[in-house]
Amino acid sequence: MLDAVTHKGGKYGDLELPFIVAVGHAADFPEDEDIERALYGSTVEYAYDSGSTFSRKPDGYWTATYDHAHSRVSGVLVVNNPAPWTWTKNTPVLWQSPDPASLPAPIFPTWATA
C-alpha cells in the first residue's frame, strides 16, 4: 500500500486541485489497520510516571519527518477486487489527508470514508 501511494502520489506535479490516489487490490485485501498504518503511521505508546499517551511514528505516507509531507495528495481511495462484475458490490473507501495544507478531497455519495 505505502509503495503504491508513494509512487502514484509523486506523479503529475502540482495540480492546484484535489488529488486522490486510487489503489485497487485484486488479490491481497489489506485490513483497515494495515491501510491506516501505511497512511498515518504506526501507533506507539509512550509511558510516563503520570500515565501514558499514544502517538504515531513517522513511518506513514502522511507522517514523514518533514513539514507537510505529501500534502498535495488529498486522499487515497481504496477498493478491493476492482472488477466490472464486482463494482456495484464493493464500496470504495476514501482515506483523507490529515494535513491542513492539503486541498479537501471531494467525497462521492457511493464512497465510504475512513
SULWOMO-V919048 format. One record per pair of residues at least 12 apart in sequence whose C-alpha atoms are under 6 Angstrom apart, sorted by the first residue. I is the first residue (numbers start at 1). J is the second residue. D is the distance in Angstrom with one decimal. If there is no record, write none. Layout:
I/J/D + I/J/D
This chain:
2/38/5.2 + 18/74/5.5 + 18/103/5.2 + 18/105/5.5 + 19/73/5.0 + 19/74/5.2 + 20/74/5.6 + 20/75/4.8 + 20/76/5.5 + 21/76/4.8 + 22/76/5.8 + 22/77/4.6 + 22/78/6.0 + 23/78/5.0 + 24/78/5.9 + 24/79/5.0 + 24/80/5.7 + 24/82/5.8 + 25/80/4.7 + 25/81/5.5 + 26/81/4.3 + 38/60/4.9 + 39/60/4.8 + 39/61/4.6 + 39/62/5.8 + 40/60/4.8 + 40/62/5.5 + 40/63/5.8 + 41/56/5.4 + 41/57/5.4 + 41/58/5.9 + 41/59/4.9 + 41/60/3.7 + 42/56/5.4 + 42/57/5.3 + 43/55/5.7 + 43/56/4.5 + 44/56/5.8 + 71/101/5.9 + 71/102/4.7 + 72/102/5.5 + 74/97/5.3 + 74/102/5.4 + 74/103/5.7 + 74/104/6.0 + 74/105/5.2 + 75/95/5.4 + 75/96/4.2 + 75/97/5.3 + 76/94/5.6 + 76/95/5.1 + 77/93/5.5 + 77/94/4.4 + 78/92/5.5 + 78/93/5.2 + 79/92/4.6 + 92/111/5.2 + 93/111/5.7 + 93/112/4.6 + 93/113/5.2 + 94/113/4.7 + 95/114/5.3
